[in-house]
Amino acid sequence: MSMDDVAAMPDDLAPVSVVIVNHNAGRLLGTCLDAVLAQAAEVILVDNDSVPEPLEAVLHRFASHPRLTVIRSRVNTGFATGCNLGAARCSQPAVLFLNPDCILNPGAVAALGRALAADPTVGMVGGLLTDEYGAEQGGGRRSVPTPWRSFVRGFGLARFGRRWPRLFSDFYLHRQPLPAAAIDVEAVSGACTMVKREAVAAVGGWDEGFFLHCEDLDWCMRFRAAGWRVQFVPDARAVHHRGMCGRSRPLFVEWHKHRGMIRFYRKHFRHQYPLGLMGLVMAGVWLRFAAVAARSSLAAAPRQAARLAIARRRSRQMPRLIGLAAGRVAPPVSATS
């Protein structure tokens, strides 16, 4: 960004760099860019090998935008690597990492920036993520999913949390009343996370050993371990069209999610839990992946059968259609009353 661009920048833009890592978000990326360019001083778009045609259609609209920088990768290097690549190009004192399927409400960037600047010990803040109907999604505010908490959630024991909250609490907090102001939490979602660059310099960037999933939990734990507070900001809202980037390859996404879980548990909990319990946790993760893969295959079977039936019907009709086109087959005579 040149000095002329800075001088021409509207006064109401927040002094924030936004990093968006995109992979096949399609037209939704354009809506995301519209919302964030109206609020932030700088936007860095890192594209991880998206299908060219939809991406070009979006980028054509922003080709001459002075506050947008586009970095294109020929391979999908993963979310964490893309975030680090974009962060290296940022010039503002705060950086917002935003998913391309997140559409910020007006004022969301400013609200996150105010919360981040309000206390020198706050190093990371996250926004309130909702679906298209305004219902809060899980993940925007949460506790760290320790092996025990994951066991509680996986086996439906969270229902006992009302009676024994310390033992059977769920790690998702979105069913609790929405706070009136920013509050400390153990973790926020990487879909909408703002950090101080000075905190990143002290903690380090995203762990590129994670390809997808759990890298945000890892970063939250590292921030808190280094003495930086993590906060949830309820008045910084964004509509999160969750899963849009991975709908074309759901099993690929699930594979990397479960690999991320394994890396997260090994990295942070292998010295805190007995070896046998950690073995059960690892086995549980892969059993969960097997169940997800089986459900995905069962769900895909009817669609595949329907496509096959259509293909067979078309193949049977093809000789007749060719004959009609050549004038060798008489069309059917319709009956009239």
C-alpha positions in Angstrom: 0.0 0.0 0.0 1.5 3.3 -1.1 1.5 6.6 0.9 -1.0 8.0 -1.6 -3.4 5.1 -0.9 -3.0 5.8 2.9 -3.7 9.5 2.4 -6.9 8.7 0.4 -8.2 6.2 2.9 -11.6 7.0 4.5 -11.4 8.1 8.1 -13.9 5.6 9.3 -11.9 2.5 8.3 -10.5 0.5 11.2 -6.6 0.3 11.4 -6.8 -3.4 10.8 -5.4 -5.8 8.2 -7.7 -8.6 7.2 -6.4 -11.9 6.0 -8.8 -14.1 4.0 -7.7 -17.6 3.0 -9.9 -18.8 0.2 -10.5 -22.2 -1.4 -13.4 -22.4 -3.7 -15.8 -20.1 -1.8 -17.2 -19.0 -5.2 -19.5 -16.0 -5.3 -19.7 -15.9 -1.5 -16.1 -14.6 -1.5 -17.3 -11.5 -3.3 -19.9 -10.8 -0.6 -17.3 -11.3 2.0 -14.9 -8.9 0.3 -17.7 -6.2 -0.1 -18.4 -6.4 3.7 -14.8 -6.3 4.9 -13.5 -3.6 2.4 -16.1 -1.3 3.8 -14.7 -1.6 7.3 -10.9 -2.3 7.2 -7.9 -0.4 6.1 -6.2 -3.3 4.3 -7.3 -6.7 3.0 -5.0 -9.6 2.0 -6.6 -12.4 0.0 -4.7 -15.7 -0.1 -6.2 -18.1 -2.6 -5.3 -21.7 -2.2 -5.6 -23.1 -5.7 -9.3 -22.4 -6.3 -11.1 -23.4 -9.5 -10.1 -20.5 -11.8 -13.4 -19.5 -13.5 -15.5 -18.6 -10.3 -12.5 -17.0 -8.7 -11.7 -14.8 -11.8 -15.4 -13.7 -11.9 -15.1 -12.4 -8.3 -11.6 -10.9 -8.7 -12.7 -9.0 -11.8 -15.0 -6.8 -9.7 -12.1 -5.8 -7.4 -9.3 -5.7 -9.9 -8.5 -2.0 -9.3 -9.2 -1.8 -5.6 -6.3 0.0 -3.9 -6.7 -1.7 -0.5 -6.9 -5.3 -1.7 -3.8 -7.5 -2.2 -4.3 -10.9 -3.8 -1.8 -13.7 -3.4 -2.4 -16.8 -5.5 -1.0 -20.2 -4.7 -0.8 -23.0 -7.3 -1.4 -25.6 -4.5 -3.7 -25.9 -1.6 -1.2 -25.4 1.3 -3.8 -25.5 4.0 -5.4 -22.9 6.2 -2.6 -22.2 8.7 0.1 -21.8 5.9 -2.2 -19.5 4.1 -2.8 -17.4 7.2 0.9 -17.0 7.8 1.5 -16.1 4.2 -1.1 -13.4 4.4 0.1 -12.1 7.8 3.6 -11.5 6.4 2.1 -8.9 4.1 0.1 -7.0 6.7 0.9 -3.4 7.6 -1.7 -2.6 10.3 -1.2 -3.1 14.1 -4.1 -5.6 14.3 -4.8 -8.6 12.0 -8.2 -10.1 11.5 -8.2 -13.7 10.1 -11.6 -14.2 8.4 -13.1 -17.2 6.5 -14.4 -16.4 3.0 -17.8 -17.8 4.1 -18.1 -15.2 6.9 -20.0 -12.1 6.1 -19.3 -9.3 8.6 -22.1 -7.2 9.9 -21.5 -3.4 9.7 -19.2 -2.3 12.6 -17.9 -5.7 13.4 -14.3 -4.9 12.6 -14.4 -1.8 14.8 -16.0 -3.7 17.7 -13.3 -6.3 17.6 -10.6 -3.6 17.4 -12.0 -1.7 20.4 -12.1 -4.9 22.5 -8.5 -5.8 21.5 -7.2 -2.3 22.3 -9.1 -1.9 25.6 -6.6 -3.9 27.6 -2.9 -4.4 27.0 -3.2 -8.0 28.2 -5.8 -9.0 25.6 -4.0 -10.6 22.6 -6.9 -12.2 20.7 -10.6 -11.6 20.2 -13.3 -13.5 18.3 -16.7 -12.5 17.1 -20.2 -13.8 17.4 -20.9 -16.3 14.6 -24.5 -16.9 13.5 -26.3 -18.8 10.8 -28.4 -17.1 8.1 -31.3 -17.0 10.5 -29.4 -15.3 13.4 -29.0 -18.4 15.6 -25.6 -18.5 17.3 -23.3 -21.3 16.1 -21.1 -23.4 18.2 -17.4 -22.6 18.2 -17.4 -18.9 18.4 -16.9 -19.1 22.2 -15.8 -22.4 23.8 -13.7 -24.2 26.3 -10.7 -26.2 25.1 -11.9 -29.7 24.1 -9.7 -31.7 26.4 -9.8 -35.5 26.0 -12.2 -35.7 28.9 -14.5 -33.0 27.6 -14.5 -34.7 24.1 -15.4 -38.0 25.8 -18.3 -36.3 27.6 -19.6 -34.7 24.4 -19.0 -37.8 22.3 -21.0 -40.1 24.6 -23.8 -37.6 25.4 -22.8 -37.1 29.0 -23.1 -33.3 28.8 -26.8 -33.7 29.8 -25.5 -34.3 33.4 -23.7 -30.9 33.3 -26.6 -29.1 35.0 -26.2 -31.2 38.1 -22.4 -31.7 38.0 -21.1 -28.8 35.8 -17.4 -29.2 36.8 -17.4 -32.9 35.7 -19.7 -33.0 32.7 -19.5 -29.6 31.1 -19.6 -29.3 27.3 -16.9 -27.4 25.6 -19.3 -25.4 23.4 -20.7 -22.4 25.3 -23.2 -21.0 22.7 -26.2 -22.4 24.7 -25.3 -20.2 27.6 -26.8 -16.7 27.8 -25.1 -14.2 25.5 -22.9 -11.8 27.6 -23.5 -8.1 27.5 -19.9 -7.3 26.9 -16.6 -8.9 25.9 -15.6 -11.8 28.2 -12.6 -14.0 28.7 -12.9 -17.5 27.1 -10.5 -20.3 26.5 -10.9 -20.3 22.8 -12.6 -18.6 19.9 -13.1 -19.6 16.2 -10.5 -19.2 13.6 -13.3 -18.2 11.2 -13.2 -14.7 12.7 -10.2 -14.0 14.9 -8.4 -10.7 15.5 -4.9 -10.5 17.1 -2.4 -8.0 18.0 0.7 -8.2 15.8 2.9 -7.7 18.9 1.3 -10.8 20.5 1.9 -12.8 17.3 5.6 -11.7 17.5 5.8 -13.1 21.0 3.7 -16.3 20.5 4.6 -17.2 16.9 2.4 -17.7 13.9 -0.1 -20.4 13.1 1.2 -24.0 13.3 1.6 -25.1 9.7 1.6 -28.8 10.8 -2.2 -28.4 10.9 -3.8 -28.5 7.4 -7.4 -27.9 8.4 -9.1 -27.9 11.8 -7.8 -27.4 15.4 -5.2 -24.9 14.4 -7.3 -22.2 16.0 -7.5 -24.2 19.2 -3.8 -24.7 19.2 -3.2 -20.9 18.7 -5.6 -20.0 21.5 -3.8 -22.3 23.9 -0.4 -20.9 22.9 -1.7 -17.3 23.4 -3.0 -18.1 26.9 0.2 -20.1 27.8 2.2 -17.0 26.9 0.1 -14.8 29.1 -2.2 -13.2 26.5 -6.0 -13.2 27.2 -8.5 -14.4 24.7 -11.9 -12.7 24.6 -15.3 -13.3 22.9 -16.9 -10.1 21.7 -20.7 -10.4 21.3 -21.4 -7.2 19.5 -19.0 -8.2 16.6 -21.4 -10.2 14.5 -20.8 -12.2 11.4 -23.0 -14.6 9.4 -21.1 -17.8 8.9 -22.1 -20.0 5.9 -20.3 -22.9 7.5 -18.8 -25.6 5.3 -19.2 -23.8 1.9 -15.6 -24.2 0.9 -15.6 -27.9 1.5 -18.9 -29.0 0.1 -17.5 -30.4 -3.1 -15.0 -32.7 -1.1 -16.6 -33.5 2.2 -14.6 -36.7 2.9 -11.3 -34.8 2.2 -12.4 -32.2 4.7 -13.3 -34.8 7.3 -10.0 -36.6 6.9 -8.0 -33.5 7.6 -10.3 -32.5 10.5 -9.6 -35.8 12.2 -5.9 -35.6 11.5 -6.0 -32.1 13.1 -7.7 -33.6 16.2 -4.9 -36.2 16.5 -2.2 -33.6 16.2 -3.9 -31.3 18.7 -4.3 -34.0 21.4 -0.7 -35.3 20.9 0.7 -31.8 21.0 -1.0 -30.5 24.1 -2.2 -33.5 26.2 0.0 -36.5 25.8 2.0 -35.6 28.9 -1.1 -34.8 31.0 -3.0 -38.0 30.4 -2.1 -41.7 31.0 -0.9 -43.5 27.9 -3.8 -45.8 27.9 -6.4 -43.0 28.0 -4.6 -41.2 25.2 -4.8 -44.4 23.2 -8.5 -44.6 23.7 -8.8 -41.0 22.6 -6.9 -41.6 19.4 -8.9 -44.8 18.7 -12.1 -42.8 19.3 -11.1 -40.1 16.8 -10.5 -42.6 14.1 -13.7 -44.6 14.9 -15.5 -41.3 14.6 -13.9 -40.7 11.2 -14.9 -44.2 10.1 -18.5 -43.5 11.1 -18.5 -40.2 9.2 -17.1 -41.8 6.1 -19.7 -44.6 6.3 -22.5 -42.1 6.6 -21.1 -40.1 3.7 -21.0 -43.2 1.5 -24.5 -44.2 2.4 -25.8 -40.7 1.7 -23.9 -40.5 -1.7 -25.2 -43.9 -2.9 -28.8 -42.8 -3.9 -27.3 -39.8 -5.7 -24.9 -42.0 -7.6 -27.6 -44.5 -8.4 -29.8 -41.7 -9.8 -27.0 -40.3 -11.9 -26.3 -43.8 -13.3 -30.0 -44.3 -14.1 -30.1 -41.0 -16.0 -26.9 -41.9 -17.9 -28.3 -45.3 -18.9 -31.6 -43.7 -20.0 -29.7 -41.2 -22.1 -27.5 -43.9 -23.7 -30.7 -45.9 -24.7 -32.2 -42.8 -26.2 -29.1 -41.7 -28.0 -29.5 -43.9 -31.2 -33.1 -42.6 -31.7 -32.1 -39.0 -31.1 -29.3 -39.4 -33.7 -31.8 -40.9 -36.1 -34.2 -38.0 -35.6 -31.4 -35.5 -36.2 -30.5 -37.3 -39.5 -34.2 -37.6 -40.6 -34.1 -41.4 -40.6 -36.5 -42.0 -37.8 -40.1 -40.7 -37.9 -41.1 -38.8 -34.8 -44.0 -40.3 -32.8 -47.5 -39.3 -33.9 -49.4 -37.7 -31.0 -53.0 -38.7 -30.6 -55.6 -36.0 -30.9 -59.2 -36.1 -29.8 
